[in-house]
């Protein structure tokens, strides 16, 4: 009896194991189109999406044997993103699988009209992820830049991802995710800043075949709530990153005091302390930035073994950082009138009762606030050389 | 007393009760503002008040379940009616949890799988657990609860670098004392595990430790609820989680350690499956147990299949299967219904207990 029971149980388990091979939602690799990159533009129907579909077979063999590229593009349109995604199956033989999408590109036009309405699908859809990079394409359509892959990585979505991740090396761009946008958009006292992408003409070097354009994420897109209001260039973006304490590394170039040379300092560590003070109707914002750096390059002859000289270089460096930050703050205050730094959140934390009256017109108040910037640089290392190469 | 030969240990019952509550917090929680953590702590006070009548009665009738001792105090027919109401309450909870399970799992893992398939598999496995008895469910809790609690800590540890605890500032600036209390009261009203305890008391090894069991349950529940809620809000901010049904799932989807450890959701889906399996099984077990005791039947197991069919059909054929409906019920109806069963009815029964005791003392004196 026991043996019969056990036999029955084993048979049942084996039969049930058959169910594990698939279910209603099984999606074989050969039936899906793995999407790496999503571009969104406007067209007569409303929304036009361009999807980069990766061919895993081709990409695994290094691009295919017959010069075949390991990806294809498919375009479709609809009134909403959901409709446009579904419409791709009218023209393409694979159903788009969005879980592996790395970047979400929006054209400048869409961003200027408001981005939030297009992000609802990401929050709601089970495939799309909030950790996707969010990018605004400047001076071109999203579809235009999607085909540019001028890096070592031959798949544009991977090339773009690698490119965006390098923001830590130069700090003149930002790497924003969909989650970052939704968080800052939903919170009061802060506005979103999003990665910007431009296609730039590539210099032709040598006689070999090379791409005509390459991509540059230098700069940032400034939003007021969910509407794009303008852009920051590379230096201004680093100014923004100084204030929010997101500078990881980079080179600060300053004129060498009492000479015609220039000093390059590599940022090793950077931090910021921001404070707000309210006296009556006056709002005063204090930004304090501390940088620890290493002398990376010196183009003129100075006595680098003298601590007083190093101190001079530190002051010159601090001055450059201060100008960068002040310029960015002034531009954002006067031109864009959008608190992208989160000073409003500081007011909320320090002056909760006052914030209740300020929160609805905070951007206006921010644009009139007095801002005081203090910077300090410490050069702790001069690299492998004690004296400059130049005699 | 029928079929009370099963025995479960203190540890098993604590894990069972903790998982029963955390299974819901893992699925969904509602946040108000940055002071939510204060409300969670304040809730301890209300939990103690709301659970006091049942806790007291369970100590007095340690060898009887809630459904068994109510008729002793209220009279046979009123007791039976109340017993049936409690059975309906257990079935209601089982149905809500079944629908929740379907509504969380389907959009994430099985968007094209029909509801009936998910619910049928869930009900079948839960019915089997109920057939095996409460010992089986309690052992499941004992094995899996520590692992699930460890997973919760793991998720928090993996996201520590992305957490911004400044989102919880300013403290007590945007909410009034009454708002915090109101939220704490609602949080306390969501915790209906005291009823489970009141039904399981006769099966517990050391009944005299019932206060300690409940104390550890609410401490562990509060600590882990705080870990879940604080971690989620520290990563997602205060406002964004309000827009989703499952903020904790959104939180764990953000785990990314050097682009190497990513997409860790499968732990969570496993924890949900086990947690909801325990919870639904437990309610179904209590429903069968309760009805057996109300009707004075000899065998509990004959009721399992009919009751499983009842919750299966209710979940499938009513609007409760719709995500909007089930989350609305969870948010607005469940706390109020809980209040009736964890505090309302027990408070009345407690008054009757004291009345009877006083009358007995008087009659003893008169003699």
Interface residues (C-beta under 8 A of the other chain):
Chain A: X23 X24 X25 X123 X126 X129 X130 X131 X179 X182 X183 X186 X187 X345 X348 X349 X350 X352 X353
Chain B: X107 X108 X109 X110 X111 X112 X113 X114 X117 X166 X169 X170 X173 X174 X236 X237 X238 X239 X240 X243 X244 X250 X253 X254 X256
